[in-house]
Amino acid sequence: MGDGPLSGARSVEGLRHRVGSLARVGALLVLAVTLLAPPAVAEPTVTGLAPNAEPLDDALGRVLDSGELVMAVRADAAPFSAELETTPGAFDGYSVDLCRRVVDAIARDAGRDVAIRYLPVSAQDRFEVLRQGQATLLCEATTVTLDRPITEKVDFSLLTFIAGGSYLFNRNGPPNFDDLDAGKIGAVAGTTASEGLRDAEERKYIEGNARRDFADYPEALIALEAGEIDVLLGDRLILQRILEDPKNGLEGTFDIADRYLSYEPYALALPLNEPRLQRAVNGVLAELYRSGDISQLVNQHFTLRELPPRLNAMFKIMALP
């Protein structure tokens, strides 16, 4: 009887039952694994922002909410920040391009459109616009010092460049900086050069009337050419560009000293106590340094002889994980 048609039918039915049971068990196992598995974690973004996250009431949140980031820029700080002669109101430069990269990354990671608005500033009021909330980033030749976060009440990004202070001088004037007459040293007010002169004056290293402050480099150049000052102190790269610009007509009469008077580490400045904004800015800079993409911006804005020898080492040190 065991070999009859009925026995075969029961065997097939039993097989189907076992297969069905196994399928149900398998489905239950898959469900259990799914329930017990930890939730998927999104890949961290360069800026640290979560896509489509709700804006918070901080500087970065206000940028995302308004769809606009205000960049404070200077017209007289080439090759870091300068107004385009062909397009008034538009700005370009190494620091400006770094800030553009930050804006692009914020927009991409947050999944929102973010426009750029330029706010022209001077060396005197550049930090004030950050304190007053009129700008989100300061994108020019800004030196980081130990005191500025306290005295100016602003924060800084990772370092972006290494520069140094030097001076322009008339070839027919005193050949040595130490031989300058009183009242013949100029600098742009609000810069580290001006601060250094003020400190030297207070310490009696120079005469009390030895320094003159100017509103900007164009005003200082007029005084230099008129003989009102013997030398103009400033960041060497900016002075080099001023000297080599044909429209200034300085070459042949004026020169730039080989001597460096100070160390000037540059960074982007931002409002004080804005950790999310600072994280976003530093994330973009660190990624540029890690990937090597920073070389594209460096090559775009500087000649080979303008680059300090330890710049690549600085990029590697600043490429934080």
Secondary structure, 3 states (H helix, E strand, C coil): CCCCHHHHHHHHHHHHHHHHHHHHHHHHHHHHHHHHCCCCCCCCCCCCCCCCCCCCCCHHHHHHHHCEEEEEECCEECCCEEECCCCCCCEECHHHHHHHHHHHHHHHHHCCCCEEEEEECCCCCHHHHHHCCCCCEECCCCECCCCHHHHCCEEEEEEEEEEEEEEEEECCCCCCHHHCCCCCEEEECCCHHHHHHHHHHHCCCCCCCCEEEECCHHHHHHHHHCCCCCEEEEEHHHHHHHHHCHHHCCECCEEECCCCCEEEEEEEEEECCCHHHHHHHHHHHHHHHHHCCHHHHHHHHCCHHHCCCCHHHHHHHHCCC
